[in-house]
Amino acid sequence: MPEICRFFGISIRMYYNDHHPPHFHVVYGEQRAIVDIRTLMVIGGRLSPRVLGMVTEWAARHQQDLMALWEKAQNHEPLHRLPPLE
């Protein structure tokens, strides 16, 4: 699963040819979650409020880029990295 971004120890990843709805995976230590790109809601797993806040802020800034990466992943095209939250 390619890592498309990393910030503050939070890893954002996307699988190739993953199931719908469009989403990305978040890994932070022992915390794991799946976040819907369109709604920015957690649809699987759990994140602490602090980590969820940072992930949501980052994803809101890159929502269109995330959708484009989702389409590339569905077509097995190479994925590029997105800038981190600073």
matplotlib code that plots the C-alpha trace (Angstrom):
import matplotlib.pyplot as plt

x = [0.0, 1.7, 2.2, 1.0, 1.8, 3.4, 3.3, 3.7, 4.1, 0.8, 1.0, -1.7, -1.9, -4.0, -4.4, -4.5, -7.9, -9.5, -13.3, -15.7, -16.4, -13.3, -11.2, -7.7, -6.1, -4.5, -1.9, -0.6, 1.2, -1.4, -4.3, -5.8, -8.7, -10.3, -11.5, -14.1, -12.6, -16.0, -17.3, -14.0, -15.8, -14.1, -15.8, -13.6, -11.3, -10.7, -8.4, -7.9, -9.5, -6.2, -5.1, -8.5, -8.4, -5.1, -6.1, -9.4, -7.6, -5.1, -7.7, -9.9, -7.0, -6.3, -9.7, -9.5, -6.0, -7.1, -10.0, -7.5, -5.2, -8.1, -8.9, -5.2, -5.1, -8.3, -6.5, -3.2, -1.3, 1.6, 0.6, 2.4, 3.0, 0.9, 2.4, 2.2, 0.3, 2.6]
y = [0.0, 3.2, 5.9, 9.2, 11.5, 11.5, 14.2, 14.3, 10.5, 10.0, 7.9, 8.4, 5.4, 4.2, 0.7, 0.0, -1.2, -0.8, -1.1, 1.9, 4.4, 6.4, 6.5, 6.5, 4.7, 6.4, 4.7, 6.4, 4.1, 1.5, 3.6, 2.7, 4.2, 4.5, 7.9, 8.6, 11.2, 12.8, 13.2, 13.1, 10.8, 7.8, 4.7, 2.2, 2.0, 4.8, 7.8, 9.9, 13.3, 15.1, 12.8, 12.9, 16.7, 16.9, 14.3, 16.0, 19.4, 17.9, 16.0, 19.0, 20.9, 18.0, 16.6, 17.1, 15.7, 12.7, 12.0, 12.2, 9.7, 7.4, 7.3, 6.6, 3.8, 2.3, 2.2, 0.9, 4.1, 5.4, 7.5, 10.7, 12.1, 15.0, 17.8, 17.3, 19.3, 21.9]
z = [0.0, -1.1, 1.4, -0.1, 2.8, 6.3, 8.9, 12.7, 12.6, 10.8, 7.7, 4.9, 2.6, -0.4, -1.8, -5.5, -6.7, -3.3, -2.6, -2.7, -1.4, -2.2, 0.9, 2.4, 5.3, 8.3, 10.5, 13.7, 16.1, 17.1, 15.7, 12.4, 10.5, 7.0, 6.0, 3.3, 0.9, 0.0, 3.5, 5.5, 8.0, 9.6, 8.1, 9.8, 12.8, 15.2, 15.8, 18.8, 18.6, 18.2, 15.3, 13.7, 13.7, 12.0, 9.4, 8.7, 8.3, 5.9, 3.9, 3.5, 2.0, -0.4, -1.1, -4.9, -5.0, -3.0, -5.4, -8.3, -6.5, -5.8, -9.6, -10.3, -7.7, -9.3, -12.6, -11.1, -12.1, -10.1, -7.1, -6.2, -2.7, -1.3, 0.8, 4.6, 7.2, 8.6]

ax = plt.figure().add_subplot(projection="3d")
ax.plot(x, y, z, "-o")
ax.set_aspect("equal")
plt.show()
